[in-house]
Amino acid sequence: MSKELAELLDLELAWKRVKLDIPHHVFIKNPFEVQLLEADLTGYLDDLSARIRNDEYHPKPTYICNVPKGDGLVRPGSILSVDDRIVFYACVGACMPNIYETLKWSQGIVDFSYEISNEFENAKWLENLFIGWDKFRTMSLQKIKNGISYIITTDISNYYESINITTLMSDLKNAHTDDDIVNLLNSCLDRWAQSMGRGIPQGYAPSDFLGKLYFNSVDLNLRAMGYDHFRYVDDIRIFCKDEVEAKKALVDLTELLRKRGLSLQSAKTKIHKSDEAQIIIDGIQPVLQPIKKNLIKAFYIDNPYFSVARVDVDESLEQMEADRPIELLEQAFQEHFIDTKEEDFDKTLFHFLLNQLGKSKNDSAVVHCLKLLKTRPEETKYILKYLQSTDVINQIEDLVVEFLQSAHAVYPYQNYQILEWFGERNQKPSEDLLEIARQMAFDKSQPKYLKVVSRKLVGEFGTSADLERLESLYSELDDEIEKCDIICCLKNMEAIRRNSFLESAQHDGELVQIASDLVKNGVI
């Protein structure tokens, strides 16, 4: 590494992008990290830049959290250290003009996922995600309307986990990316790989861009072979004039993917006639659109000049005030979720109805959502957001605790989501909930990310004995951020004892010193 490499990396912009992704993109959020870094961000980034310049930066191994994704399956969510995240975002940020030029031929034409902004200095480097997905759907339906007879629908098995790092680095070089950037990125990805030479970390925007680049040669080759196809991440549709062409296309696609170490999911790979494909591509829209239109009609029922045909339905719903037509929402939720079979569950409709009910602070779906914590753990984020909006947390806390104590709470990641949610309320939890947090905070078998949010709850609302136990944990830790977490959790310890401890710990690193100062000054 060199001075030239350090100058290529815009660490300040990278941090802005890291921070922008934290609320919505990443799987795990450290409760104190942003505050710690931004207490002296310039000094922190200068130190990281110096380590890169002096060849003293070394990526750490990634930590994996198993994130539920339905049907009892999990996806490997990656947890990178803050140093590694900033370097990752900076490396890919330095590549963005090259990646953009390489991929611009396919953006919104073949590839509809994560459309890249050409404002390379803007922290927001993605266009609107919903627009891309909607175009993927509507343009696919237009193909059917134009007379396409057969459509292949398929996706890739374990896409991000299967990406060959050496091949990806070759793709970056072919895009005329600076060699020093490629070499640094290569060393990072090799360190973070879950299997030898394969896999990029899931849960970070830079991986989405690298994933797009990795698939570019497949897109180019399909087009060169004369095939007409669309793609959203690893969800692929090939439009064919007859069944013979469809069968040949499937063989050619399989061979193209094999060269890149990828394979199709056999259970999701089908050749459909156009009428069958239309039902699949339309998905829940034939059900969802009438619900949206009926909501708008009911809201504007007293306006004789209103016509639903003249408005943008989604925009009108966003502008609608809190007093939405509750009866229609309750009826739709009852019909499509409470009164239907489990296998008919549709997440798009579920998210829409929960969002609308939540904006109206309507609690009619609360009981059913609590049941879904057991059967649909992948929906936990949306369920918790809805519960938060309805102001019923105090009434349902015992039921959530009952779930955490049950045999169904098998996913540490789901437990993390729930305890983080309670911690963000800044309200004293019940003794039963605090006891669960206490058990997880001091259980060495629990994953680090779960222990961190549990310790925050215990530090905020626990006893003096809990604080002593947290203090004793400090000497067992090697990671500086984790040490900082402990220090931040000790803010409620008796001041003289706490400050004496902080005085002895202040030489354990610059971030530890910052954490100590923030606690002593009452900032945290």
C-alpha positions, 0 to 999 in steps of 0.5 A, a space after each residue: 500500500 502507499 501514499 497514492 492509495 490512501 489518497 484515492 480513498 475518500 474516507 470521509 465520504 465513505 463514512 457518510 455512506 456507512 452511516 446512511 446505510 446503518 438504519 435500513 441496510 445493515 443487519 446489525 447496528 452497534 448502539 454507541 458506534 456512531 456517537 463514539 466515532 463522531 466525537 472526533 471523526 477527523 482524528 479517527 479517519 486521519 488515523 485510519 488513513 495513516 494506517 493505510 498509508 503505512 501499510 498498517 491496516 489489516 482487515 479483520 475476519 467477518 462475523 456472521 449472523 444467521 438472518 431468518 428468510 422464511 421456511 426455516 432457512 437463514 441467510 448469512 448476514 455479515 458483520 464487519 468492523 467499523 474500520 473494515 466497513 469504511 475501507 470497503 465503502 471507500 474502495 468501492 466508492 473509488 471504483 464507482 465511475 468505472 463500474 458505472 461506465 461498465 454497467 450503464 448499457 444495462 441499467 433500466 434496460 436489462 438490469 433493474 436492481 440497485 440503479 447507480 447514481 452518476 453523482 459519484 460525490 453524493 453520499 446517496 449512491 443509489 436511485 429509488 429502489 422501488 422504481 426499479 422493482 416496479 419497472 422490472 414488473 411492468 416491463 415484463 408484463 409489457 413483453 407478454 402484452 407484445 406477444 411473447 409466448 414463453 418465459 423462463 423465471 429463475 434465480 441463482 442459488 446462494 448468489 452472494 456466497 458463490 461469487 468467485 473473488 478472483 473472477 470479480 477482481 478480474 472484472 474490476 480490472 477489465 473496468 479499468 479500476 486502479 490496481 492498488 484499489 483492486 489489490 486492497 479490495 482483494 485482500 479484504 474480500 479474501 479475509 472476509 470470505 466464508 469459504 476459500 476464495 468465494 463470497 462477498 459480505 451480505 448486508 452492505 451496499 458495496 456488495 450490491 454494486 460488486 454483485 451487479 458487476 459480477 453478473 455483467 458478463 452473463 447479461 452481455 453474453 445472453 444478449 450476444 446470443 440473441 436472448 431477450 431478458 430482464 434481471 433484478 439482482 439474481 431474479 432472471 426472466 428470459 422471454 422466448 418466442 417458443 418452447 424450443 427457444 426457451 429450452 435452449 436458453 435455459 441450457 445456455 444460461 446454465 453454462 454461462 453461470 457455471 463458468 462463473 461458479 454459479 448455479 440456478 435454484 432448481 425449485 424456482 426455475 420454470 418455463 411458463 406459457 405467457 398466461 402462467 407467467 403473467 400470474 407469477 409476474 403480477 404477483 399480489 398486484 391484482 389484489 393490492 391495487 384495488 385495495 389501494 384504490 378503494 382506500 383513496 375513494 373512501 378517503 375522498 368520498 365527500 369530494 364530488 370532483 375527485 377521480 381515482 383515475 386521475 391520480 397517482 395511487 401510491 403518491 396519494 396514499 403517502 399524502 393521506 392523513 392519519 385518518 385512513 378508512 380503517 374499516 377497509 384496512 381491517 377488512 383486508 387484513 382479516 381477509 388476507 391474513 387472519 382468515 387464510 392459510 399460512 401458505 397463502 401469506 404474501 409479504 408485499 401485501 402484509 407490509 403494505 397493510 401493516 404500514 397503513 394500519 400503523 400510520 393510523 395507529 390502529 392496533 387491530 393486527 397486534 394479536 395476529 402479528 405476535 403469533 407471526 413472531 413464531 411462524 414468520 421470524 423473517 417479518 420481525 422488523 416489520 412487526 416491531 415497526 408496526 407495534 411501535 406505531 400503535 402505542 401498545 408496547 406496555 400492554 403487549 410486553 408480557 406477550 413478547 417476553 413469553 415468546 422470548 422465553 419459549 422454545 420458538 425463540 431459536 434465532 439469536 438474530 430475532 432475539 437481537 431485533 426484539 431486545 434492540 427494539 426494547 432498548 431504543 424505547 428508553 423505558 424501564 422494561 419489566 423484571 422478566 424482560 430484564 432477566 432475559 437481557 441479563 441472561 443473554 448479556 452474560 452468556 458467553 455462548 451467545 453471539 456478540 451482537 446479541 450480548 451488546 444490545 442485552 448489556 445496553 438494557 442491563 446497563 441502563 436499567 439493571 442493578 448495581 450488581 449488574 454493573 459490577 458484572 459488566 465492569 468485570 467483563 471489561 478485562 476479558 475483551 480484546 475488541 476496542 469497540 466492545 470495550 467501549 460498549 462496556 464503558 458506555 453501559 457503565 454510565 449509571 454506576 456510582 460516579 466515584 467508582 465509575 470514574 476510577 475505573 475509567 481512569 484505569 481504562 483510558 490508555 486502552 485506545 483512542 476510542 476507549 478514551 473518547 468513550 470514557 470522556 463521553 460517559 464522564 461528561 454525561 453525553 452518553 
